[in-house]
Amino acid sequence: GAVVSQHPSWVICKSGTSVKIECRSLDFQATTMFWYRQFPKQSLMLMATSNEGSKATYEQGVEKDKFLINHASLTLSTLTVTSAHPEDSSFYICSAGGGEAGSQPQHFGDGTRLSIL
Amino acid sequence: GQNIDQPTEMTATEGAIVQINCTYQTSGFNGLFWYQQHAGEAPTFLSYNVLDGLEEKGRFSSFLSRSKGYSYLLLKELQMKDSASYLCAVKDSNYQLIWGAGTKLIIKP
Protein backbone atom coordinates (compact mmCIF):
# COMPACT_ATOMS: atom_id res chain seq x y z
CA GLY A 1 0.00 0.00 0.00
CA ALA A 2 0.87 3.68 -0.13
CA VAL A 3 3.63 4.76 2.20
CA VAL A 4 4.16 8.18 3.67
CA SER A 5 7.36 8.91 5.55
CA GLN A 6 7.60 11.72 8.10
CA HIS A 7 10.79 12.95 9.71
CA PRO A 8 11.81 13.57 12.43
CA SER A 9 9.72 11.51 14.85
CA TRP A 10 10.67 13.54 17.91
CA VAL A 11 11.99 17.04 18.37
CA ILE A 12 12.89 18.70 21.64
CA CYS A 13 14.24 22.21 21.37
CA LYS A 14 14.45 25.57 23.05
CA SER A 15 11.88 28.31 22.70
CA GLY A 16 12.59 30.56 19.72
CA THR A 17 14.00 27.79 17.56
CA SER A 18 12.60 27.05 14.11
CA VAL A 19 11.81 23.43 13.38
CA LYS A 20 11.39 21.81 9.97
CA ILE A 21 9.33 18.65 9.49
CA GLU A 22 9.50 16.66 6.26
CA CYS A 23 6.75 14.57 4.71
CA ARG A 24 7.51 12.27 1.79
CA SER A 25 5.29 10.03 -0.31
CA LEU A 26 7.55 7.07 -1.01
CA ASP A 27 5.73 5.10 -3.68
CA PHE A 28 3.32 7.54 -5.28
CA GLN A 29 3.17 11.14 -6.41
CA ALA A 30 1.11 13.48 -4.29
CA THR A 31 -0.04 16.80 -5.71
CA THR A 32 -1.78 17.41 -2.41
CA MET A 33 -0.55 16.78 1.11
CA PHE A 34 -2.19 17.67 4.39
CA TRP A 35 -0.78 18.88 7.69
CA TYR A 36 -2.60 18.15 10.93
CA ARG A 37 -1.98 18.97 14.57
CA GLN A 38 -3.28 16.95 17.47
CA PHE A 39 -3.14 17.91 21.12
CA PRO A 40 -3.32 15.17 23.77
CA LYS A 41 -6.70 13.45 23.93
CA GLN A 42 -8.11 15.73 21.26
CA SER A 43 -9.16 15.15 17.68
CA LEU A 44 -7.15 15.78 14.53
CA MET A 45 -7.14 19.40 13.47
CA LEU A 46 -6.38 20.19 9.84
CA MET A 47 -3.88 23.04 9.70
CA ALA A 48 -3.32 23.40 5.99
CA THR A 49 -3.49 21.77 2.60
CA SER A 50 -0.19 21.72 0.78
CA ASN A 51 -0.38 22.02 -3.01
CA GLU A 52 2.55 21.11 -5.23
CA GLY A 53 3.88 24.12 -7.05
CA SER A 54 1.54 26.62 -5.44
CA LYS A 55 0.75 28.24 -2.13
CA ALA A 56 -0.70 26.22 0.70
CA THR A 57 -4.27 26.70 1.82
CA TYR A 58 -4.47 27.40 5.53
CA GLU A 59 -7.42 26.71 7.80
CA GLN A 60 -8.99 29.52 9.71
CA GLY A 61 -6.97 30.51 12.74
CA VAL A 62 -3.68 29.01 11.55
CA GLU A 63 -0.93 31.60 11.16
CA LYS A 64 0.66 31.18 7.76
CA ASP A 65 3.71 33.20 8.75
CA LYS A 66 4.33 30.93 11.71
CA PHE A 67 3.70 27.62 9.98
CA LEU A 68 5.53 27.79 6.66
CA ILE A 69 4.65 25.11 4.15
CA ASN A 70 6.65 24.28 1.05
CA HIS A 71 5.61 21.64 -1.50
CA ALA A 72 8.32 21.88 -4.10
CA SER A 73 8.00 18.42 -5.59
CA LEU A 74 5.38 15.71 -6.06
CA THR A 75 6.90 13.64 -3.26
CA LEU A 76 7.94 16.16 -0.62
CA SER A 77 6.20 18.71 1.55
CA THR A 78 7.80 20.49 4.49
CA LEU A 79 6.30 22.28 7.48
CA THR A 80 8.49 24.78 9.30
CA VAL A 81 7.39 25.98 12.71
CA THR A 82 9.11 29.34 13.00
CA SER A 83 10.21 30.77 16.35
CA ALA A 84 8.50 27.93 18.18
CA HIS A 85 7.14 28.50 21.68
CA PRO A 86 5.90 26.06 24.34
CA GLU A 87 2.30 26.44 23.17
CA ASP A 88 3.35 25.01 19.79
CA SER A 89 4.23 21.72 21.48
CA SER A 90 1.99 19.12 19.86
CA PHE A 91 1.81 16.05 17.66
CA TYR A 92 2.11 17.07 14.00
CA ILE A 93 0.99 14.58 11.36
CA CYS A 94 1.12 14.79 7.61
CA SER A 95 -0.89 12.80 5.11
CA ALA A 96 -0.95 12.36 1.36
CA GLY A 97 -3.37 11.00 -1.20
CA GLY A 98 -7.14 11.04 -1.20
CA GLY A 99 -7.40 14.63 -2.25
CA GLU A 100 -9.53 13.90 -5.25
CA ALA A 101 -12.53 11.82 -6.12
CA GLY A 102 -12.51 8.12 -5.60
CA SER A 103 -11.81 5.65 -2.88
CA GLN A 104 -8.18 6.46 -2.28
CA PRO A 105 -7.74 7.25 1.41
CA GLN A 106 -5.34 9.67 2.95
CA HIS A 107 -2.27 7.83 4.14
CA PHE A 108 -0.56 9.23 7.20
CA GLY A 109 3.04 9.62 8.18
CA ASP A 110 4.03 8.40 11.64
CA GLY A 111 3.82 11.91 13.06
CA THR A 112 6.30 14.25 14.73
CA ARG A 113 6.11 14.90 18.44
CA LEU A 114 7.33 18.44 19.03
CA SER A 115 8.28 19.60 22.52
CA ILE A 116 9.36 23.19 23.03
CA LEU A 117 11.10 23.92 26.32
CA GLY B 1 -22.14 23.95 8.80
CA GLN B 2 -20.55 20.56 8.45
CA ASN B 3 -20.74 18.14 11.32
CA ILE B 4 -19.80 14.59 12.18
CA ASP B 5 -20.97 12.97 15.40
CA GLN B 6 -19.52 9.93 17.12
CA PRO B 7 -19.75 8.75 20.73
CA THR B 8 -16.81 9.97 22.77
CA GLU B 9 -16.02 6.69 24.45
CA MET B 10 -17.20 3.09 24.46
CA THR B 11 -16.26 0.06 26.53
CA ALA B 12 -16.50 -3.58 25.44
CA THR B 13 -15.29 -6.99 26.54
CA GLU B 14 -12.59 -9.06 24.87
CA GLY B 15 -14.16 -11.54 22.44
CA ALA B 16 -17.39 -9.57 22.12
CA ILE B 17 -18.80 -7.44 19.30
CA VAL B 18 -19.04 -3.63 19.32
CA GLN B 19 -20.69 -1.18 16.95
CA ILE B 20 -19.42 2.40 16.69
CA ASN B 21 -21.91 4.78 15.10
CA CYS B 22 -21.25 7.89 13.05
CA THR B 23 -23.78 10.43 11.79
CA TYR B 24 -22.89 13.22 9.42
CA GLN B 25 -24.24 16.41 7.89
CA THR B 26 -21.95 17.65 5.14
CA SER B 27 -22.11 19.74 2.00
CA GLY B 28 -22.07 16.91 -0.50
CA PHE B 29 -20.83 13.38 -0.09
CA ASN B 30 -17.97 11.61 -1.83
CA GLY B 31 -17.35 8.72 0.50
CA LEU B 32 -16.90 7.87 4.16
CA PHE B 33 -13.72 6.56 5.76
CA TRP B 34 -12.95 4.85 9.04
CA TYR B 35 -9.51 5.10 10.60
CA GLN B 36 -7.96 3.53 13.69
CA GLN B 37 -5.60 5.54 15.86
CA HIS B 38 -3.66 4.04 18.75
CA ALA B 39 -2.52 6.43 21.45
CA GLY B 40 0.54 8.38 20.39
CA GLU B 41 0.43 7.09 16.84
CA ALA B 42 -0.86 8.33 13.50
CA PRO B 43 -4.21 7.10 12.11
CA THR B 44 -4.30 4.05 9.88
CA PHE B 45 -6.93 3.45 7.21
CA LEU B 46 -9.56 0.79 7.94
CA SER B 47 -12.41 1.07 5.45
CA TYR B 48 -14.20 3.08 2.79
CA ASN B 49 -17.90 3.27 1.89
CA VAL B 50 -19.44 5.26 -0.93
CA LEU B 51 -22.51 3.14 -1.74
CA ASP B 52 -25.18 2.01 0.69
CA GLY B 53 -24.56 -1.30 2.33
CA LEU B 54 -22.05 -3.31 4.24
CA GLU B 55 -18.35 -3.68 3.47
CA GLU B 56 -16.66 -6.55 5.26
CA LYS B 57 -12.95 -6.84 5.84
CA GLY B 58 -11.99 -9.60 8.23
CA ARG B 59 -13.11 -8.85 11.79
CA PHE B 60 -14.10 -5.31 10.79
CA SER B 61 -17.19 -4.29 8.80
CA SER B 62 -18.49 -0.87 7.88
CA PHE B 63 -22.03 0.07 6.92
CA LEU B 64 -23.39 3.14 5.16
CA SER B 65 -26.84 4.64 4.66
CA ARG B 66 -26.55 7.83 2.61
CA SER B 67 -30.23 8.71 2.97
CA LYS B 68 -29.87 8.68 6.76
CA GLY B 69 -26.42 10.24 6.86
CA TYR B 70 -25.31 7.31 8.98
CA SER B 71 -22.50 4.80 9.18
CA TYR B 72 -21.25 2.28 11.67
CA LEU B 73 -18.07 0.33 12.19
CA LEU B 74 -18.59 -3.19 13.53
CA LEU B 75 -15.74 -4.94 15.28
CA LYS B 76 -16.09 -8.66 15.96
CA GLU B 77 -14.10 -11.02 18.20
CA LEU B 78 -12.59 -8.09 20.02
CA GLN B 79 -8.95 -8.29 21.00
CA MET B 80 -7.06 -6.19 23.52
CA LYS B 81 -5.07 -4.64 20.66
CA ASP B 82 -8.32 -3.17 19.31
CA SER B 83 -8.22 -0.62 22.14
CA ALA B 84 -7.80 2.61 20.20
CA SER B 85 -9.66 5.62 18.91
CA TYR B 86 -11.79 5.13 15.81
CA LEU B 87 -12.22 8.13 13.53
CA CYS B 88 -15.03 8.65 11.07
CA ALA B 89 -14.33 11.02 8.16
CA VAL B 90 -16.49 12.15 5.24
CA LYS B 91 -15.25 13.51 1.93
CA ASP B 92 -17.41 16.48 1.01
CA SER B 93 -18.33 17.99 -2.36
CA ASN B 94 -14.89 19.67 -2.56
CA TYR B 95 -13.19 16.32 -1.83
CA GLN B 96 -12.06 17.66 1.51
CA LEU B 97 -12.10 15.24 4.44
CA ILE B 98 -14.27 16.31 7.36
CA TRP B 99 -13.20 14.53 10.52
CA GLY B 100 -15.19 13.36 13.50
CA ALA B 101 -13.68 13.77 16.95
CA GLY B 102 -13.17 10.02 17.26
CA THR B 103 -14.50 7.31 19.57
CA LYS B 104 -12.17 5.94 22.20
CA LEU B 105 -12.77 2.20 22.51
CA ILE B 106 -11.69 0.51 25.73
CA ILE B 107 -11.47 -3.28 25.72
CA LYS B 108 -11.66 -5.08 29.05
CA PRO B 109 -10.53 -8.66 29.66
Interface residues (C-beta under 8 A of the other chain):
Chain A: Q6 F34 Q42 S43 L44 L46 T49 F91 I93 G98 G99 E100 A101 G102 S103 P105 Q106 H107 F108 G109 D110 G111 R113
Chain B: N30 G31 F33 Y35 G40 E41 A42 P43 T44 F45 Y48 V50 L87 K91 Y95 Q96 L97 W99 G100 A101 G102
